[in-house]
């Protein structure tokens, strides 16, 4: 380092020190937090309004996080459904009955009912595709209704139910995130609550409930 560089560096340090001293001096003239509180004490009404605004902001942030998680979970569910039922339902030899699908949505719960208008059904509809690592660990079939459980080595489960004739299913949707999404051109109702996603899916004449 030559003499000129040394002088320049020394000048920089002097300027930095002078600025720091000036900032500290100006800061010392400002009132402390205690003084500000005593001078600018908000009224009870203003305090309540501020707390309400803070709570609304926290609720919006929480909803945004839940929505992000819910849509991420829905993506996994859609892969499961889109591949499975698209393959199955395009088999020409498969004859299916006509069903009326009724969904009654309330503030705290959603009820799904299936009414049958035809008795020509003659085949079971089961998934032909599973996400990597999942295998069927339970399967109960009764006429046109079935209950299937798929699990991976981590203990994560996917539960698939096909609603049968005259059956209904109740879902607790109080304070749940709800959204209508499209699967293969058909609307599906998606709910997310307490870390669990539920998809109610009607494909042509069949109603399924997928939980994961």
Secondary structure, DSSP 8 states (H G I E B T S, - for coil): --HHHHHHHHHHHHHHHHHHHHHHHHHHHS--HHHHHHHS---HHHHHHHHHHHHHHHHHHHHHHHHHHHHHHHHHHHHHHHHHHHHHHT-TT-----EEEEEEE-SSEEEEEEEE-----------S---TT-EEEEEEEETTEEEEEEE-TT--EEEEEE--TT-EEEEE-TT-EEEEEEETTEEEEEEEETTEEEEEEEETTEEEEEE-
